[in-house]
Amino acid sequence: MGARLCKPNDPEAKGMNERANGYYETSFLPGRRFSDVEDFNAQLHTWLKRANRRVHATTRMVPAEQIYEDGAR
């Protein structure tokens, strides 16, 4: 995890960060325990590999593939 500073008056960036945080809070954190920061990061890294390969329920796209298409725009 890291910190991301949003530019002033940029509600879209703030909204994207808040949605991501909400997703982690409801999908990654429940039921987990961490011994330290390194353990948290290791579990998050493993979970993100799996989560980014799933088919998104709304868009029907795979996030790990879609990020490259979005970056090309």
DSSP file (Angstrom, degrees, kcal/mol; ACC not computed):
  #  RESIDUE AA STRUCTURE BP1 BP2  ACC     N-H-->O    O-->H-N    N-H-->O    O-->H-N    TCO  KAPPA ALPHA  PHI   PSI    X-CA   Y-CA   Z-CA
    1    1 A M              0   0    0      0, 0.0     2,-0.3     0, 0.0    40,-0.0   0.000 360.0 360.0 360.0 156.4    0.0    0.0    0.0
    2    2 A G        -     0   0    0      2,-0.0     2,-0.4     0, 0.0     0, 0.0  -0.910 360.0 -91.5-152.2 179.2    1.1    3.5   -0.5
    3    3 A A        -     0   0    0     -2,-0.3     2,-0.4     2,-0.0     0, 0.0  -0.790  28.9-167.4-100.9 143.1   -0.1    7.1   -0.3
    4    4 A R        -     0   0    0     -2,-0.4     2,-0.5     2,-0.0    13,-0.0  -0.981   9.6-151.2-131.1 120.4   -1.6    8.9   -3.3
    5    5 A L        -     0   0    0     -2,-0.4     2,-0.3     0, 0.0    -2,-0.0  -0.783  12.2-146.4 -92.2 130.6   -2.1   12.6   -3.2
    6    6 A C        -     0   0    0     -2,-0.5     3,-0.1     1,-0.1    -2,-0.0  -0.688  22.0-108.5 -93.2 148.2   -4.9   14.0   -5.3
    7    7 A K    >   -     0   0    0     -2,-0.3     3,-0.9     1,-0.1     7,-0.1  -0.422  48.2 -88.8 -68.6 150.0   -4.7   17.4   -6.9
    8    8 A P  T 3  S+     0   0    0      0, 0.0    -1,-0.1     0, 0.0     0, 0.0  -0.298 111.8  16.2 -58.6 145.0   -6.9   20.1   -5.4
    9    9 A N  T 3  S+     0   0    0      1,-0.1     3,-0.1    -3,-0.1    -2,-0.1   0.847  88.3 127.7  59.9  38.4  -10.4   20.2   -6.9
   10   10 A D    <>  +     0   0    0     -3,-0.9     4,-1.8     1,-0.1     3,-0.3  -0.680  23.5 166.4-122.0  76.3  -10.1   16.7   -8.6
   11   11 A P  H  > S+     0   0    0      0, 0.0     4,-2.5     0, 0.0     5,-0.2   0.787  73.1  60.9 -64.9 -26.9  -13.2   14.8   -7.4
   12   12 A E  H  > S+     0   0    0      2,-0.2     4,-2.2     1,-0.2     5,-0.2   0.930 106.2  45.6 -65.5 -44.0  -12.7   12.1  -10.0
   13   13 A A  H  > S+     0   0    0     -3,-0.3     4,-2.1     2,-0.2    -1,-0.2   0.915 114.0  49.2 -64.1 -42.6   -9.3   11.1   -8.6
   14   14 A K  H  X S+     0   0    0     -4,-1.8     4,-2.5     1,-0.2    -2,-0.2   0.914 110.9  50.4 -63.3 -41.8  -10.7   11.2   -5.0
   15   15 A G  H  X S+     0   0    0     -4,-2.5     4,-2.5     2,-0.2    -1,-0.2   0.888 108.3  51.9 -63.9 -40.2  -13.6    9.0   -6.0
   16   16 A M  H  X S+     0   0    0     -4,-2.2     4,-2.1     2,-0.2    -1,-0.2   0.919 111.9  46.8 -63.2 -42.6  -11.4    6.5   -7.7
   17   17 A N  H  X S+     0   0    0     -4,-2.1     4,-2.6     2,-0.2    -2,-0.2   0.913 112.3  49.8 -64.9 -42.5   -9.3    6.2   -4.5
   18   18 A E  H  X S+     0   0    0     -4,-2.5     4,-2.4     2,-0.2    -2,-0.2   0.891 110.5  49.7 -65.2 -39.5  -12.3    5.9   -2.3
   19   19 A R  H  X S+     0   0    0     -4,-2.5     4,-2.2     2,-0.2    -1,-0.2   0.909 111.6  48.9 -65.3 -41.1  -13.9    3.2   -4.4
   20   20 A A  H  X S+     0   0    0     -4,-2.1     4,-2.3     2,-0.2    -2,-0.2   0.932 111.8  48.8 -63.8 -44.6  -10.6    1.2   -4.4
   21   21 A N  H  X S+     0   0    0     -4,-2.6     4,-2.4     1,-0.2    -2,-0.2   0.905 110.9  50.6 -61.5 -41.4  -10.4    1.6   -0.6
   22   22 A G  H  X S+     0   0    0     -4,-2.4     4,-1.8     2,-0.2    -1,-0.2   0.885 108.9  51.8 -63.2 -39.0  -14.0    0.5   -0.2
   23   23 A Y  H  X>S+     0   0    0     -4,-2.2     4,-2.5     2,-0.2     5,-0.5   0.924 110.7  47.4 -64.1 -44.9  -13.3   -2.6   -2.4
   24   24 A Y  I  X>S+     0   0    0     -4,-2.3     5,-2.4     1,-0.2     4,-1.7   0.903 110.8  53.0 -62.7 -40.5  -10.3   -3.6   -0.3
   25   25 A E  I  <5S+     0   0    0     -4,-2.4    -1,-0.2     1,-0.2    -2,-0.2   0.847 119.5  32.7 -65.0 -34.0  -12.2   -3.1    3.0
   26   26 A T  I  <5S+     0   0    0     -4,-1.8    -2,-0.2    -5,-0.1    -1,-0.2   0.727 131.0  29.3 -96.0 -23.5  -15.1   -5.3    1.8
   27   27 A S  I  <5S+     0   0    0     -4,-2.5    -3,-0.2    -5,-0.2    -2,-0.2   0.749 128.6  26.2-110.1 -30.2  -13.2   -7.9   -0.3
   28   28 A F  I  <<S+     0   0    0     -4,-1.7    -3,-0.2    -5,-0.5    -4,-0.1   0.861 116.4  48.2-102.2 -46.8   -9.7   -8.2    1.1
   29   29 A L  S > <S+     0   0    0     -5,-2.4     3,-2.2     2,-0.1    -4,-0.1   0.845  77.6 103.6 -72.9 -37.4   -9.7   -7.3    4.8
   30   30 A P  T 3  S+     0   0    0      0, 0.0     3,-0.1     0, 0.0    -4,-0.0  -0.212  97.2   2.1 -55.9 128.3  -12.6   -9.2    6.3
   31   31 A G  T 3  S+     0   0    0      1,-0.3     2,-0.3     0, 0.0    -2,-0.1   0.436 102.3 122.5  81.5   0.6  -11.4  -12.2    8.3
   32   32 A R    <   -     0   0    0     -3,-2.2     2,-0.4    -4,-0.1    -1,-0.3  -0.656  42.2-162.4 -97.5 152.9   -7.7  -11.6    7.8
   33   33 A R        -     0   0    0     -2,-0.3     2,-0.4    -3,-0.1     0, 0.0  -0.976   4.5-158.3-130.0 146.5   -5.0  -11.1   10.4
   34   34 A F        -     0   0    0     -2,-0.4     3,-0.1     1,-0.1     4,-0.0  -0.981  15.0-160.8-129.1 135.8   -1.6   -9.6    9.8
   35   35 A S  S    S-     0   0    0     -2,-0.4     2,-0.3     1,-0.2    -1,-0.1   0.773  77.1 -25.0 -85.0 -27.1    1.6  -10.1   11.9
   36   36 A D  S  > S-     0   0    0      1,-0.1     4,-2.2     0, 0.0    -1,-0.2  -0.941  78.4 -76.3-167.0-176.7    3.3   -6.9   10.5
   37   37 A V  H  > S+     0   0    0     -2,-0.3     4,-2.7     1,-0.2     5,-0.2   0.885 126.3  53.9 -63.7 -39.7    3.4   -4.6    7.5
   38   38 A E  H  > S+     0   0    0      1,-0.2     4,-2.4     2,-0.2    -1,-0.2   0.897 108.5  49.5 -63.4 -39.4    5.4   -7.1    5.5
   39   39 A D  H  > S+     0   0    0      2,-0.2     4,-2.5     1,-0.2     5,-0.2   0.915 110.5  50.8 -64.6 -42.9    2.8   -9.8    6.1
   40   40 A F  H  X S+     0   0    0     -4,-2.2     4,-2.7     1,-0.2    -2,-0.2   0.948 112.4  46.1 -57.7 -49.7    0.0   -7.4    5.1
   41   41 A N  H  X S+     0   0    0     -4,-2.7     4,-2.5     1,-0.2    -2,-0.2   0.877 111.8  51.3 -64.5 -38.1    1.8   -6.5    1.9
   42   42 A A  H  X S+     0   0    0     -4,-2.4     4,-2.1     2,-0.2    -1,-0.2   0.929 112.9  45.1 -64.6 -44.8    2.5  -10.2    1.1
   43   43 A Q  H  X S+     0   0    0     -4,-2.5     4,-2.6     2,-0.2    -2,-0.2   0.909 114.0  49.6 -65.1 -41.3   -1.1  -11.1    1.5
   44   44 A L  H  X S+     0   0    0     -4,-2.7     4,-3.0    -5,-0.2     5,-0.2   0.921 109.7  51.3 -63.5 -43.8   -2.3   -8.2   -0.5
   45   45 A H  H  X S+     0   0    0     -4,-2.5     4,-1.7     2,-0.2    -1,-0.2   0.924 112.8  45.4 -59.4 -46.3    0.1   -9.0   -3.3
   46   46 A T  H  X S+     0   0    0     -4,-2.1     4,-1.4     1,-0.2    -1,-0.2   0.916 114.8  48.0 -63.5 -44.1   -1.1  -12.6   -3.5
   47   47 A W  H  X S+     0   0    0     -4,-2.6     4,-3.1     1,-0.2    -2,-0.2   0.897 108.5  54.0 -65.5 -41.0   -4.8  -11.5   -3.3
   48   48 A L  H  X S+     0   0    0     -4,-3.0     4,-2.6     1,-0.2    -1,-0.2   0.868 102.4  57.8 -63.9 -36.3   -4.4   -8.8   -6.0
   49   49 A K  H  < S+     0   0    0     -4,-1.7     4,-0.3    -5,-0.2    -1,-0.2   0.933 114.6  38.0 -57.4 -44.5   -2.9  -11.4   -8.4
   50   50 A R  H >< S+     0   0    0     -4,-1.4     3,-1.2     1,-0.2     4,-0.5   0.922 116.4  51.0 -72.7 -44.5   -6.1  -13.5   -8.1
   51   51 A A  H >< S+     0   0    0     -4,-3.1     3,-0.9     1,-0.3    -2,-0.2   0.856 106.8  53.8 -64.2 -35.9   -8.5  -10.5   -7.9
   52   52 A N  T 3< S+     0   0    0     -4,-2.6    12,-2.8     1,-0.2    13,-0.3   0.552 105.1  55.3 -78.9  -6.4   -7.1   -8.9  -11.1
   53   53 A R  T <  S+     0   0    0     -3,-1.2    -1,-0.2    -4,-0.3    -2,-0.2   0.488  87.2 101.5 -98.7  -5.9   -7.6  -12.1  -13.1
   54   54 A R  S <  S-     0   0    0     -3,-0.9     2,-0.6    -4,-0.5    10,-0.2  -0.308  82.4-107.0 -74.5 161.3  -11.3  -12.4  -12.3
   55   55 A V        -     0   0    0      7,-0.2     7,-0.2     8,-0.1     2,-0.1  -0.822  38.4-120.2 -88.6 122.4  -14.0  -11.4  -14.7
   56   56 A H     >  -     0   0    0      5,-3.0     4,-1.9    -2,-0.6     5,-0.1  -0.404  13.8-136.1 -65.6 134.2  -15.6   -8.1  -13.5
   57   57 A A  T  4 S+     0   0    0      1,-0.2    -1,-0.1     2,-0.2    -2,-0.0   0.840  98.0  33.2 -63.3 -36.2  -19.3   -8.6  -12.8
   58   58 A T  T  4 S+     0   0    0      1,-0.1    -1,-0.2     3,-0.1    -2,-0.0   0.927 128.2  31.9 -88.2 -49.8  -20.4   -5.3  -14.5
   59   59 A T  T  4 S-     0   0    0      2,-0.1    -2,-0.2     1,-0.0     3,-0.1   0.679  89.3-139.1 -84.7 -17.4  -17.9   -4.8  -17.3
   60   60 A R     <  +     0   0    0     -4,-1.9     2,-0.3     1,-0.3    -3,-0.1   0.771  64.5 120.2  61.3  27.5  -17.4   -8.5  -18.1
   61   61 A M  S    S-     0   0    0     -5,-0.1    -5,-3.0    -7,-0.0    -1,-0.3  -0.817  70.9-114.1-118.8 160.1  -13.7   -7.7  -18.5
   62   62 A V    >>  -     0   0    0     -2,-0.3     4,-2.6    -7,-0.2     3,-1.3  -0.850  21.0-145.8 -93.8 118.5  -10.6   -8.9  -16.8
   63   63 A P  H 3> S+     0   0    0      0, 0.0     4,-2.0     0, 0.0   -10,-0.2   0.861  96.9  57.6 -54.1 -40.3   -8.9   -6.0  -14.9
   64   64 A A  H 34 S+     0   0    0    -12,-2.8     4,-0.3     1,-0.2   -11,-0.1   0.792 115.4  37.6 -63.3 -27.3   -5.4   -7.3  -15.5
   65   65 A E  H X> S+     0   0    0     -3,-1.3     4,-1.0   -13,-0.3     3,-0.7   0.836 112.5  56.5 -88.5 -38.3   -6.0   -7.1  -19.2
   66   66 A Q  H 3X S+     0   0    0     -4,-2.6     4,-2.7     1,-0.2     5,-0.2   0.802  94.1  67.7 -66.1 -30.5   -8.1   -4.0  -19.3
   67   67 A I  H 3X S+     0   0    0     -4,-2.0     4,-1.8     1,-0.2    -1,-0.2   0.850  99.6  50.6 -62.4 -33.3   -5.4   -1.8  -17.6
   68   68 A Y  H <> S+     0   0    0     -3,-0.7     4,-1.0    -4,-0.3    -1,-0.2   0.891 111.0  47.9 -70.9 -38.6   -3.2   -2.1  -20.6
   69   69 A E  H >< S+     0   0    0     -4,-1.0     3,-0.5     1,-0.2     4,-0.4   0.916 111.8  50.1 -65.8 -42.9   -6.0   -1.1  -23.0
   70   70 A D  H >< S+     0   0    0     -4,-2.7     3,-1.0     1,-0.2    -2,-0.2   0.869 107.8  54.2 -63.1 -36.8   -6.9    1.9  -20.7
   71   71 A G  H 3< S+     0   0    0     -4,-1.8    -1,-0.2     1,-0.2    -2,-0.2   0.736  99.5  62.1 -70.2 -22.6   -3.2    3.0  -20.6
   72   72 A A  T <<        0   0    0     -4,-1.0    -1,-0.2    -3,-0.5    -2,-0.2   0.605 360.0 360.0 -78.2 -11.5   -3.1    3.1  -24.4
   73   73 A R    <         0   0    0     -3,-1.0    -1,-0.2    -4,-0.4    -2,-0.1   0.485 360.0 360.0 -77.9 360.0   -5.7    5.8  -24.6
